[in-house]
Amino acid sequence: MLEISTGKIVRVIMLSREYGPDSRQLFNYISGMNDDEKVSLVALMWIGRDSFDAEELEEAKEEATREATAPTEQYLSGIPSLAEHLENGLDALGIDVADVEDHM
């Protein structure tokens, strides 16, 4: 299970699209998250880029915890397709973000 709200993920997607994945706005937003949220965000991105299958979410989270050698906001800011990977990850997990996006 993801330990981050869908609303926060959608906010990351929107900030990445509006300002770019290397923007100060996105960097600051991610840096304000707790460790569990950051791990879930990285795991979701990995699922979205097909590094893990949706069924491997817990394994992806464990790997994200082990591999966290740089700040998450720094790691994710280097991924040009961050928004697309996160959307693909949500789709793979069967989470529909359309309603959340409409309310933001």
C-alpha positions in Angstrom: 0.0 0.0 0.0 1.2 3.5 -0.8 2.0 5.6 2.2 1.2 8.9 0.5 -2.1 10.4 -0.4 -3.3 10.5 -4.0 -3.6 14.2 -3.7 0.1 14.7 -2.9 1.0 12.5 -5.9 -1.2 14.6 -8.1 0.4 17.7 -6.7 3.8 16.4 -7.6 2.5 15.6 -11.1 1.1 19.0 -11.5 4.2 20.8 -10.2 6.4 18.7 -12.5 4.3 19.6 -15.5 3.9 23.3 -14.7 7.4 24.1 -13.6 9.5 21.1 -14.7 10.9 18.2 -12.7 14.0 20.3 -11.8 12.0 23.2 -10.4 12.5 24.7 -7.0 8.7 24.5 -6.4 8.8 20.7 -6.9 12.0 20.3 -5.0 10.6 22.2 -2.0 7.3 20.3 -2.0 9.0 16.9 -2.0 11.5 17.9 0.6 8.6 18.7 2.9 7.3 15.1 2.8 8.0 12.5 5.5 10.3 9.5 4.7 7.4 7.1 4.2 5.8 9.4 1.6 9.1 9.8 -0.2 9.7 6.1 -0.3 6.2 5.5 -1.7 6.7 8.2 -4.3 10.0 6.7 -5.6 8.4 3.2 -5.6 5.5 4.5 -7.6 7.7 6.2 -10.1 9.7 2.9 -10.5 6.5 1.0 -11.1 5.4 3.7 -13.7 8.7 3.3 -15.6 8.4 -0.5 -15.5 11.3 -1.2 -13.2 8.8 -3.1 -11.0 5.4 -4.5 -11.6 2.4 -3.3 -9.6 2.4 -6.5 -7.6 5.9 -5.7 -6.5 5.0 -2.5 -4.7 6.3 -3.6 -1.3 9.5 -4.9 -2.9 9.9 -1.5 -4.7 9.4 0.4 -1.4 12.0 -1.8 0.3 14.4 -1.1 -2.5 13.7 2.6 -2.4 14.5 2.6 1.3 17.8 0.7 0.7 18.8 2.9 -2.3 18.1 6.3 -0.6 21.6 7.6 -0.7 20.7 11.0 -2.1 17.8 13.2 -1.0 14.6 12.1 -2.8 13.9 15.6 -4.1 17.3 15.6 -5.7 16.9 12.1 -7.2 13.4 12.8 -8.6 14.4 16.2 -10.0 16.8 14.4 -12.4 14.0 12.5 -14.1 12.5 14.3 -17.1 9.5 12.1 -17.5 8.6 12.1 -13.7 5.0 13.2 -14.2 4.3 10.4 -16.8 6.0 7.8 -14.7 3.9 8.7 -11.7 0.7 8.6 -13.7 1.7 5.3 -15.2 2.4 4.0 -11.7 -1.0 5.1 -10.5 -2.7 3.5 -13.5 -0.8 0.2 -12.9 -2.1 0.2 -9.3 -5.6 0.9 -10.5 -5.8 4.3 -8.9 -7.9 6.9 -10.9 -6.6 10.4 -10.5 -9.1 12.2 -12.7 -11.4 13.2 -9.8 -8.4 14.4 -7.7 -7.0 16.4 -10.6 -10.5 18.0 -11.2 -10.6 19.2 -7.6 -7.1 20.8 -7.5 
